[in-house]
Amino acid sequence: MAEEEKRTVQIALIGAGTVGSGVLRILAENAEIIARRALPLQLRWLSVRNKDRGQRILDELGFGETRLTTDWQEALADPATDIVVELIGGITPAREIISAALAAGKSVVTANKDLMALHGGELLQLAAAHQANLFFEASVCGGIPIIQALKENLAGNRFLEILGIVNGTTNYILTRMQESEADFAEALADAQALGYAEADPTADVEGDDAARKMAILSSIAFNSRVTYDMVSSEGIAGISRWDIRYAADFGYTIKMLGIARCDGEAVEVRVHPVMLRNSHPLATVRDAYNAVFVQGDALDKAMFYGRGAGGAPTGSAVVGDIIAAARDLARGCGSRWGCTCYRQLPVRHIDDTVSKYYIRVQVQDRVGVFASLAQALSAASVSMDSVMQKRKLPDGGSEIVIITHPSRHSNIRVALDLIARMECVREISEYIRVEDDAD
Ligand SMILES: NC(=O)c1ccc[n+]([C@@H]2O[C@H](COP(=O)([O-])OP(=O)(O)OC[C@H]3O[C@@H](n4cnc5c(N)ncnc54)[C@H](OP(=O)(O)O)[C@@H]3O)[C@@H](O)[C@H]2O)c1
């Protein structure tokens, strides 16, 4: 861009927590390179809840000219504010902040997956109506530029499938369970000690966080609005080190996976643990890293890999969006993206999805157990690929593992119910879907 076009773009940042602080640090440390690459950015407003803390951050990073407020409306009301960066999270008042900024024709950058996974459509339409940009790269997989890739670089593709390790906490826990033979509780405690898991880890381990990200990704990829409440999710708390070990015996790695597919008639989107072939690129993604595996008709397959959380990696995506918004402003172009959901396909019910299943059962050790299990499966129209006895239990019972052929989830539920009621069965310990074809 010619020097004369380089006007200073004014930013209001709302929220200086983990990501907000990461953004502030990048803006401070990389100010010169950003100004030379794109155009100068000025932090005009910082809106926080705790003014003393906010002032300390500004002083430490040298933002001497920034106005500090505890009232975000003050920052929005300033006609000089060009870009509003919402980093407080949650629905209220984030939705109000973003709506007000867009309605005033200001560009908005957010990392808010909760909000975008529920109200993304309405906010993008509002942005388009006011010729404003709404960028939300950091809402999915922190530093990995997957939204920009789907919306722009890969926009010439018809997307067939998106598989994602989109939650670092569960990937860290499963990696620990696999590599240290830890139980779930030990691995979770380890993740909490390292700051990878919250004190209340429910949203991560039950799959809610991943479901939000998959709602956003599938809406973009399939141009059909999927909201968070439409995504079926199952968590990893029931997985034991025995499942991890048996998966390894079969050549699989257990991953918490987001799966989104579209056959043109319906969208399938779900989050749950999966046994993936060790040869699949996603099986190699360790620790708290994220990865998204995309299949497009022209692209074929590509994997995006990186850090899905943390102040600096997430801040990297936020600052990238700020720069994109600033460039657009400098060129006078407003709403670049808008809402790309031009159709509304049904979301397939989880009961109608088809997978192979691994089922781990504890039974009494007696003649005829295999035949009875096969009978129960057959009564539910589930056909068995293999069955094997894995270990003798200390009290004389046995642990049996069944792998099914591809089966509808509704039939699996009937089969599990029949198996649970068999006299020789003590418990169904776990069932996990097997994604054999996903590579
Ligand atoms: N952390 C990550 O790695 C990550 C990754 C990807 C996306 N995200 C998303 O990024 C957003 C921010 O997450 P975070 O981890 O940075 O959260 P956080 O550490 O809890 O920070 C949020 C900050 O916003 C402040 N705040 C709350 N309400 C406010 C208001 N009305 N006005 C001004 N400030 C207000 C909070 O102040 P108090 O300290 O007083 O509560 C806190 O400092 C969320 O949408 C999250 O989902 C986070």
Ligand as a Chemical Component Dictionary entry (heavy atoms), coordinates in Angstrom:
data_LIG
# 
_chem_comp.id                   LIG 
_chem_comp.type                 NON-POLYMER 
_chem_comp.pdbx_formal_charge   0 
_chem_comp.three_letter_code    LIG 
# 
loop_
_chem_comp_atom.comp_id 
_chem_comp_atom.atom_id 
_chem_comp_atom.alt_atom_id 
_chem_comp_atom.type_symbol 
_chem_comp_atom.charge 
_chem_comp_atom.model_Cartn_x 
_chem_comp_atom.model_Cartn_y 
_chem_comp_atom.model_Cartn_z 
_chem_comp_atom.pdbx_ordinal 
LIG N1  N1  N 0  -8.242  -18.644 26.349 1  
LIG C1  C1  C 0  -8.071  -19.202 25.168 2  
LIG O1  O1  O 0  -7.081  -19.897 24.925 3  
LIG C2  C2  C 0  -9.081  -18.977 24.083 4  
LIG C3  C3  C 0  -8.910  -19.629 22.836 5  
LIG C4  C4  C 0  -9.818  -19.379 21.806 6  
LIG C5  C5  C 0  -10.885 -18.532 22.023 7  
LIG N2  N2  N 1  -11.043 -17.949 23.258 8  
LIG C6  C6  C 0  -12.184 -17.048 23.440 9  
LIG O2  O2  O 0  -11.667 -15.750 23.698 10 
LIG C7  C7  C 0  -12.582 -15.034 24.535 11 
LIG C8  C8  C 0  -11.826 -14.525 25.768 12 
LIG O3  O3  O 0  -11.340 -15.652 26.470 13 
LIG P1  P1  P 0  -10.256 -15.493 27.628 14 
LIG O4  O4  O 0  -9.686  -16.848 27.830 15 
LIG O5  O5  O -1 -9.353  -14.373 27.337 16 
LIG O6  O6  O 0  -11.210 -15.149 28.859 17 
LIG P2  P2  P 0  -10.770 -14.479 30.250 18 
LIG O7  O7  O 0  -9.355  -14.773 30.538 19 
LIG O8  O8  O 0  -11.819 -14.854 31.219 20 
LIG O9  O9  O 0  -10.877 -12.928 29.910 21 
LIG C9  C9  C 0  -12.074 -12.236 29.765 22 
LIG C10 C10 C 0  -11.836 -10.845 30.307 23 
LIG O10 O10 O 0  -12.952 -10.035 29.999 24 
LIG C11 C11 C 0  -13.219 -9.234  31.134 25 
LIG N3  N3  N 0  -14.601 -8.801  31.114 26 
LIG C12 C12 C 0  -15.713 -9.499  31.398 27 
LIG N4  N4  N 0  -16.801 -8.745  31.234 28 
LIG C13 C13 C 0  -16.361 -7.532  30.845 29 
LIG C14 C14 C 0  -17.000 -6.314  30.505 30 
LIG N5  N5  N 0  -18.318 -6.191  30.546 31 
LIG N6  N6  N 0  -16.241 -5.261  30.149 32 
LIG C15 C15 C 0  -14.896 -5.355  30.105 33 
LIG N7  N7  N 0  -14.223 -6.489  30.402 34 
LIG C16 C16 C 0  -14.967 -7.558  30.765 35 
LIG C17 C17 C 0  -12.909 -10.128 32.313 36 
LIG O11 O11 O 0  -12.708 -9.355  33.448 37 
LIG P3  P3  P 0  -12.589 -10.062 34.913 38 
LIG O12 O12 O 0  -11.156 -10.533 34.945 39 
LIG O13 O13 O 0  -12.886 -8.941  35.840 40 
LIG O14 O14 O 0  -13.581 -11.168 34.932 41 
LIG C18 C18 C 0  -11.632 -10.818 31.823 42 
LIG O15 O15 O 0  -10.497 -10.059 32.112 43 
LIG C19 C19 C 0  -13.717 -16.014 24.841 44 
LIG O16 O16 O 0  -14.759 -15.796 23.940 45 
LIG C20 C20 C 0  -13.089 -17.373 24.607 46 
LIG O17 O17 O 0  -14.020 -18.355 24.247 47 
LIG C21 C21 C 0  -10.180 -18.156 24.282 48 
# 
loop_
_chem_comp_bond.comp_id 
_chem_comp_bond.atom_id_1 
_chem_comp_bond.atom_id_2 
_chem_comp_bond.value_order 
_chem_comp_bond.pdbx_ordinal 
LIG N1  C1  SING 1  
LIG C1  O1  DOUB 2  
LIG C1  C2  SING 3  
LIG C2  C3  SING 4  
LIG C2  C21 DOUB 5  
LIG C3  C4  DOUB 6  
LIG C4  C5  SING 7  
LIG C5  N2  DOUB 8  
LIG N2  C6  SING 9  
LIG N2  C21 SING 10 
LIG C6  O2  SING 11 
LIG C6  C20 SING 12 
LIG O2  C7  SING 13 
LIG C7  C8  SING 14 
LIG C7  C19 SING 15 
LIG C8  O3  SING 16 
LIG O3  P1  SING 17 
LIG P1  O4  DOUB 18 
LIG P1  O5  SING 19 
LIG P1  O6  SING 20 
LIG O6  P2  SING 21 
LIG P2  O7  DOUB 22 
LIG P2  O8  SING 23 
LIG P2  O9  SING 24 
LIG O9  C9  SING 25 
LIG C9  C10 SING 26 
LIG C10 O10 SING 27 
LIG C10 C18 SING 28 
LIG O10 C11 SING 29 
LIG C11 N3  SING 30 
LIG C11 C17 SING 31 
LIG N3  C12 SING 32 
LIG N3  C16 SING 33 
LIG C12 N4  DOUB 34 
LIG N4  C13 SING 35 
LIG C13 C14 SING 36 
LIG C13 C16 DOUB 37 
LIG C14 N5  SING 38 
LIG C14 N6  DOUB 39 
LIG N6  C15 SING 40 
LIG C15 N7  DOUB 41 
LIG N7  C16 SING 42 
LIG C17 O11 SING 43 
LIG C17 C18 SING 44 
LIG O11 P3  SING 45 
LIG P3  O12 DOUB 46 
LIG P3  O13 SING 47 
LIG P3  O14 SING 48 
LIG C18 O15 SING 49 
LIG C19 O16 SING 50 
LIG C19 C20 SING 51 
LIG C20 O17 SING 52 
# 
